[in-house]
């Protein structure tokens, strides 16, 4: 069986087992390696993408579940790195190892669509399921707050 998935604005036909995790389709079949594998159980957030505009864990979302839907990965957030979150991430020197950062950014993008005026507590609660081994949470919080301000001004 084949599946039709709009990935970053391009319709892709996935001729794979429908039970394949979306993460493996993105990384192994399409070679879109921005989305990271972390735990494989949907707990760490490294694999976060948007499915029809909502943040999901691609390691526990199957290709069949994505059929007929739109997927946005970190590569599709902006073609040139101009999304306010990407700019804020750089400006606030968020990344250390950087492994969790695509998932953090994708979770934050979904969050800011729902809450454009977040408090510090709101940001912490929204990203509490995204794990960072380097512990850059304070810089993440600052970057999300900065991006929220930039998005208001745009």
Secondary structure by P-SEA (a helix, b strand, c coil): cbbbbbcccbbbbbcccccccaaaaaccccccccccccccccccccbbbbccccccccccccccccccbbbbcccccccccccaaaaaaaaacccccccaaaaaaaaaaaaaaacccccaaaaaaaaccccccccaaaaaaaaaaaaaaaaaac
